[in-house]
């Protein structure tokens, strides 16, 4: 399904939220996701990771907090402090910090690939970036082959610029590359389609990750919660979910059963849990590919 272009403070870029934002509201009304993949094989690989990932557990699950070193801003941005803020929100999870060493470019790159292949439950990145790279080229879209085959896909927040810029027909975004990486990479990615200021990146990251890992929300529910938390309109409009909004990262709890008074047509049992959510999750890429497959050749 085609996206909608929206004007941000620094450029015009894609905003899937515009498809589900109604009546002048400040945020999306529905949980929405996209699989921005161009071939049936890539789509099959991404869907296999989404439906096949094992539920995360605090007993044996690690969260990787990756931070950049800023040589661009004056004064420098403290990405390590942003990572610490995210880690503090993930109570009970074993958080591992990974800080870019500006004096060990290739060694840092190799070490990060090893950390990703080890299979962290989730990864958060705070730092500079562009369409297909993180700061210092410690991770890029070309690393897809190196990450494939590990059997350990992760859930990722790329709190940087342009990692979800899926509308560039000449260059693959890092988020898309990680999503299509077979049997590795990522099974869900939150990233921006635009250039955004980092003032609320940590807030977005800790809200989505705490919501899915601590509270057990779906990826889509967590996205809506994070977009209600941030106030920067560019962050709200351009951070998209590359993945399935109905997916869970941790095992869901079954609703408890309670006995209700007999009534006509009733079996006597009812669930005491919350009613079904009114959200209507959409996976745009899968829909588009399904329609394309039905066209006569």
Secondary structure per residue as TSV (DSSP state, phi and psi in degrees):
chain	resnum	aa	ss	phi	psi
A	1	X	-	360.0	128.8
A	2	X	-	-61.4	146.7
A	3	X	-	-87.3	-174.6
A	4	X	-	-121.5	134.2
A	5	X	E	-85.5	136.8
A	6	X	E	-132.1	148.3
A	7	X	E	-82.6	126.6
A	8	X	-	-109.8	-175.8
A	9	X	S	-66.6	-22.8
A	10	X	S	-121.9	-21.0
A	11	X	-	-165.3	168.5
A	12	X	E	-91.6	130.2
A	13	X	E	-149.4	179.7
A	14	X	E	-77.6	140.4
A	15	X	-	-142.1	98.5
A	16	X	G	-63.5	-25.1
A	17	X	G	-58.6	-29.1
A	18	X	G	-62.6	-21.4
A	19	X	G	-73.2	-21.8
A	20	X	G	-131.9	27.6
A	21	X	-	-110.3	122.4
A	22	X	-	-124.4	153.2
A	23	X	T	56.0	35.0
A	24	X	T	71.0	17.1
A	25	X	-	-69.6	162.4
A	26	X	S	-84.8	-10.1
A	27	X	S	-149.0	173.0
A	28	X	-	-68.0	147.5
A	29	X	S	-91.4	-18.6
A	30	X	S	-126.6	152.2
A	31	X	-	-76.4	129.8
A	32	X	E	-138.8	144.5
A	33	X	E	-141.4	166.1
A	34	X	B	-140.4	140.8
A	35	X	-	-113.2	91.2
A	36	X	-	-83.2	66.9
A	37	X	-	-121.2	145.9
A	38	X	-	-101.7	-10.4
A	39	X	S	-127.9	158.3
A	40	X	H	-64.4	-36.0
A	41	X	H	-65.6	-42.8
A	42	X	H	-63.9	-40.6
A	43	X	H	-64.8	-43.0
A	44	X	H	-61.9	-40.8
A	45	X	H	-65.0	-41.6
A	46	X	H	-66.7	-43.6
A	47	X	H	-64.7	-37.6
A	48	X	H	-61.4	-39.0
A	49	X	H	-68.9	-39.3
A	50	X	H	-64.2	-46.8
A	51	X	H	-83.6	-15.5
A	52	X	H	-104.3	-3.5
A	53	X	-	-69.8	141.9
A	54	X	-	-79.3	142.1
A	55	X	-	-58.1	137.4
A	56	X	B	-75.6	153.7
A	57	X	-	-138.2	138.3
A	58	X	T	-66.3	-21.0
A	59	X	T	-68.5	-36.0
A	60	X	T	-134.5	14.8
A	61	X	-	-102.7	137.7
A	62	X	E	-111.3	146.9
A	63	X	E	-113.8	128.2
A	64	X	E	-100.2	121.6
A	65	X	E	-108.4	107.4
A	66	X	E	-103.2	131.1
A	67	X	E	-131.0	145.5
A	68	X	-	-90.2	170.1
A	69	X	-	-115.1	128.1
A	70	X	-	-93.1	119.3
A	71	X	S	-115.5	10.9
A	72	X	S	-104.5	-47.0
A	73	X	S	-84.4	156.9
A	74	X	S	-135.8	108.1
A	75	X	S	-72.4	160.5
A	76	X	-	-62.0	144.8
A	77	X	-	-77.7	140.6
A	78	X	-	-96.6	84.0
A	79	X	H	-69.7	-30.9
A	80	X	H	-63.6	-39.0
A	81	X	H	-65.7	-37.1
A	82	X	H	-63.1	-41.4
A	83	X	H	-63.5	-39.9
A	84	X	H	-63.0	-36.9
A	85	X	H	-63.2	-41.1
A	86	X	H	-65.6	-45.5
A	87	X	H	-60.9	-36.2
A	88	X	H	-65.1	-23.8
A	89	X	T	-83.6	-10.4
A	90	X	S	-103.0	67.3
A	91	X	T	-61.6	133.4
A	92	X	T	89.9	-14.5
A	93	X	S	-91.1	144.3
A	94	X	E	-80.6	104.7
A	95	X	E	-95.7	129.8
A	96	X	E	-113.1	128.9
A	97	X	E	-93.7	138.0
A	98	X	E	-132.7	111.8
A	99	X	E	-110.0	131.0
A	100	X	-	-63.3	131.3
A	101	X	-	-96.1	109.0
A	102	X	T	-66.4	-14.2
A	103	X	T	-98.7	3.0
A	104	X	-	-137.8	64.1
A	105	X	H	-55.4	-60.3
A	106	X	H	-69.9	-35.0
A	107	X	H	-65.0	-39.8
A	108	X	H	-64.3	-42.6
A	109	X	H	-59.6	-47.6
A	110	X	H	-63.8	-43.2
A	111	X	H	-63.9	-38.0
A	112	X	H	-68.0	-40.7
A	113	X	H	-60.5	-40.5
A	114	X	H	-63.8	-40.3
A	115	X	H	-65.5	-37.3
A	116	X	H	-72.3	-37.6
A	117	X	H	-68.7	-21.5
A	118	X	T	-70.4	-15.3
A	119	X	-	86.8	53.2
A	120	X	-	-63.4	147.9
A	121	X	S	-60.5	-42.3
A	122	X	E	-147.2	154.9
A	123	X	E	-130.3	133.9
A	124	X	E	-121.7	131.9
A	125	X	E	-118.0	127.6
A	126	X	E	-118.7	115.1
A	127	X	S	166.5	-169.9
A	128	X	-	-81.3	156.2
A	129	X	B	-173.8	174.6
A	130	X	-	-141.9	-161.8
A	131	X	S	-51.6	-50.6
A	132	X	S	-120.2	13.2
A	133	X	B	-143.3	161.3
A	134	X	B	-106.3	164.8
A	135	X	G	-51.4	138.1
A	136	X	G	70.0	11.4
A	137	X	G	54.4	33.5
A	138	X	S	-72.6	-16.4
A	139	X	S	-149.5	138.3
A	140	X	B	-146.3	167.2
A	141	X	G	-61.6	-27.6
A	142	X	G	-70.8	-7.7
A	143	X	G	-83.2	2.3
A	144	X	H	-55.9	-44.6
A	145	X	H	-63.2	-38.9
A	146	X	H	-67.2	-26.3
A	147	X	H	-93.2	-12.3
A	148	X	T	-74.0	151.7
A	149	X	T	83.0	-1.2
A	150	X	S	-75.0	-22.0
A	151	X	S	76.9	6.8
A	152	X	-	-125.5	84.9
A	153	X	-	-80.4	151.7
A	154	X	E	-122.8	169.9
A	155	X	E	-104.9	124.5
A	156	X	E	-125.1	140.6
A	157	X	E	-114.9	119.6
A	158	X	E	-103.8	90.6
A	159	X	E	-84.8	73.4
A	160	X	S	-153.7	-165.8
A	161	X	S	-98.1	139.3
A	162	X	S	67.5	5.5
A	163	X	T	-66.0	-12.0
A	164	X	T	-116.1	26.7
A	165	X	-	-77.1	75.7
A	166	X	T	-80.9	-2.3
A	167	X	T	-90.7	-1.1
A	168	X	-	-82.3	111.8
A	169	X	T	-77.6	-10.4
A	170	X	T	-102.2	-7.4
A	171	X	S	-147.1	135.6
A	172	X	-	-85.7	131.9
A	173	X	-	-71.8	155.6
A	174	X	H	-62.1	-41.0
A	175	X	H	-59.8	-43.4
A	176	X	H	-65.2	-41.5
A	177	X	H	-62.6	-42.8
A	178	X	H	-67.7	-33.9
A	179	X	H	-68.9	-37.4
A	180	X	H	-85.6	-10.8
A	181	X	S	-56.2	119.0
A	182	X	T	-70.0	128.2
A	183	X	T	55.2	42.4
A	184	X	S	174.1	-165.3
A	185	X	S	71.6	-121.6
A	186	X	E	-136.5	147.0
A	187	X	E	-102.2	-4.2
A	188	X	E	-162.5	138.8
A	189	X	E	-137.6	129.2
A	190	X	E	-102.5	126.5
A	191	X	E	-158.0	169.9
A	192	X	E	-100.5	147.2
A	193	X	S	-93.4	5.8
A	194	X	S	-141.0	-176.1
A	195	X	-	-91.8	120.5
A	196	X	-	-130.5	150.3
A	197	X	-	-73.9	145.5
A	198	X	G	-83.4	9.1
A	199	X	G	-62.0	-29.5
A	200	X	G	-119.0	14.7
A	201	X	H	-62.8	-44.4
A	202	X	H	-64.5	-37.7
A	203	X	H	-62.3	-44.3
A	204	X	H	-62.9	-47.8
A	205	X	H	-59.2	-51.1
A	206	X	H	-68.7	-28.6
A	207	X	H	-70.5	-46.9
A	208	X	H	-68.6	-41.2
A	209	X	H	-71.0	-43.0
A	210	X	H	-63.5	-35.1
A	211	X	H	-66.5	-40.5
A	212	X	H	-85.0	-35.7
A	213	X	H	-88.8	-37.4
A	214	X	T	-93.1	-41.5
A	215	X	S	-96.7	-12.3
A	216	X	-	75.2	19.5
A	217	X	-	-72.9	160.1
A	218	X	B	-70.5	164.2
A	219	X	H	-60.9	-37.1
A	220	X	H	-68.3	-43.6
A	221	X	H	-62.9	-39.0
A	222	X	H	-65.5	-37.4
A	223	X	H	-63.1	-45.9
A	224	X	H	-62.0	-40.1
A	225	X	H	-64.3	-41.7
A	226	X	H	-67.1	-36.4
A	227	X	H	-74.0	-21.7
A	228	X	H	-78.3	-24.8
A	229	X	H	-79.7	-37.2
A	230	X	-	-82.9	155.4
A	231	X	-	-113.0	-17.3
A	232	X	-	-68.8	116.5
A	233	X	H	-64.0	-28.9
A	234	X	H	-72.7	-40.5
A	235	X	H	-63.1	-44.6
A	236	X	H	-62.4	-40.9
A	237	X	H	-82.2	-29.0
A	238	X	H	-109.9	-10.5
A	239	X	E	-78.9	116.3
A	240	X	E	-116.7	160.0
A	241	X	E	-98.7	118.3
A	242	X	E	-95.9	94.5
A	243	X	S	158.4	-165.3
A	244	X	-	-98.8	115.6
A	245	X	T	-67.9	-14.5
A	246	X	T	-90.9	-2.8
A	247	X	-	-78.8	151.9
A	248	X	B	-111.2	147.3
A	249	X	S	-93.3	-28.4
A	250	X	B	-118.6	162.9
A	251	X	-	-62.5	134.9
A	252	X	-	-84.4	149.3
A	253	X	-	-89.6	135.0
A	254	X	-	-72.1	144.3
A	255	X	-	-68.9	138.5
A	256	X	-	-71.0	149.4
A	257	X	E	-95.8	142.9
A	258	X	E	-133.3	153.2
A	259	X	E	-89.4	130.5
A	260	X	-	-114.2	157.8
A	261	X	-	-61.1	144.2
A	262	X	-	-60.7	143.8
A	263	X	-	-150.7	162.4
A	264	X	T	-60.5	127.3
A	265	X	T	81.2	-1.2
A	266	X	-	-103.4	149.6
A	267	X	-	-88.1	-5.3
A	268	X	S	97.2	-10.6
A	269	X	E	-120.4	146.8
A	270	X	E	-144.6	159.3
A	271	X	E	-88.2	142.0
A	272	X	-	-99.4	7.0
A	273	X	S	-79.4	-176.5
A	274	X	-	-69.7	153.2
A	275	X	-	-66.4	159.6
A	276	X	-	-58.4	142.4
A	277	X	-	-66.3	147.6
A	278	X	-	-84.0	-0.1
A	279	X	-	-65.7	146.7
A	280	X	-	-122.1	83.7
A	281	X	-	-62.0	141.7
A	282	X	E	-124.2	130.2
A	283	X	E	-110.4	98.3
A	284	X	H	-67.6	-41.6
A	285	X	H	-63.0	-44.4
A	286	X	H	-62.8	-39.9
A	287	X	H	-62.1	-46.4
A	288	X	H	-62.8	-43.1
A	289	X	H	-66.3	-38.8
A	290	X	H	-61.3	-42.7
A	291	X	H	-65.6	-39.3
A	292	X	H	-66.7	-36.2
A	293	X	H	-66.0	-26.3
A	294	X	T	-81.3	-10.7
A	295	X	S	-71.9	140.8
A	296	X	-	-66.0	144.1
A	297	X	-	-83.3	360.0
